[in-house]
């Protein structure tokens, strides 16, 4: 049986502009972007988060899976 470790980080919306997002994403095998269906702004911000994840992980040898 294969075991794996799952860590889920809830990063506040302001973190995309800050300097900490790269610390959370470094070495990640996957990045999952989730939005609040009751908040249109939350959905609109997905593109910003997706671009930030591409920027942070661009130099990684093994690119993470993005959902």
Secondary structure by P-SEA (a helix, b strand, c coil): cbbbbbbbbbcccccccccccccccccccbbbbbbccccaaaaaaaaaaaaaaaaaacccccccccc
